Each structure stands twice: as C-alpha cells, then as structure tokens.
C-alpha cells in the first residue's frame, strides 16, 4: 500500500510545473506543494525522486 502520492501539475499562469505530495496517498488535499519552477512534469517528478533518494541515502549514513 502506498504511503504517499506525488503528482506534477501545471500552473496555468506561468506554464511551469509544480509538485503536490499527498500524505496519506488518498488524502483529498496535498500535504506539500512546491512553487511552479519546473519546465515539464517529468522534470518535476525526477527532482522529487532525486531529493527523496538523497535524503534516504544520507539518513542511512548517520
């Protein structure tokens, strides 16, 4: 069962994408929303994955 849900969405005003993270995965509203700064949905999703991977990696080193 997924614990979180990550979605990229387009900001209509700027044309850039932002990320919404839902916790728990079926929450009706996002737990975290980023600023619209990504050029594509794929770039937004890849950045979130990289951030989560870096955080998980550094947590294992401690």
N, C-alpha and C positions, 0 to 999 in steps of 0.2 A: 504494500500500500504506500503510495507516495506521501511524503511529509510536506513538501512544498510544491508549488506550481509556478513556473516562470513563463511570462508572456511578454513579447515585444509588441508595442503598439505605436502607431504613427501619430505624431502631433500635427494636426491639420494646419495650424497657424505657421509652423516653421518648416514642415515637410520632413523633419527629423524624427527618429525613433527613440522611444524610452522603454524602460523595462518595469514591469509590475511583478512583484513577488507576493504570492499568496501563501499564507500560513494560518491554518492548515490548507492543504491543496484545494479543498472545496469551499473555502471562505468566500463570502459574497463580495468582499472588498479587499483590495491589496493591503498587505502588511507594510510593504515598502514600494515606493515609486521613485525612479530616478528622474533626473532632468532630461529633456529631449536633446541628446547630443550625438546620437549615432546616425550614420548615413544610411544604414539598412537594418532590417530586422535581424539578419544573420550576424552583423557586427555587434549588435546589442546583446544577443544571446551568447555569442562567443566570449565577449568581455565578462559577462556574469559567470560563465563557466570557468574562465581563467582566474577570476577573483576567488571563487569558491575553492578551486583546486590549490591555489597558492595559500589560502587560509588553512585548508586541511593539511597541506604539506608542512607548514610552519608549526601547526599545533602538534604534529607527531614528533617534531624535533625537540620540543620542550620537555 
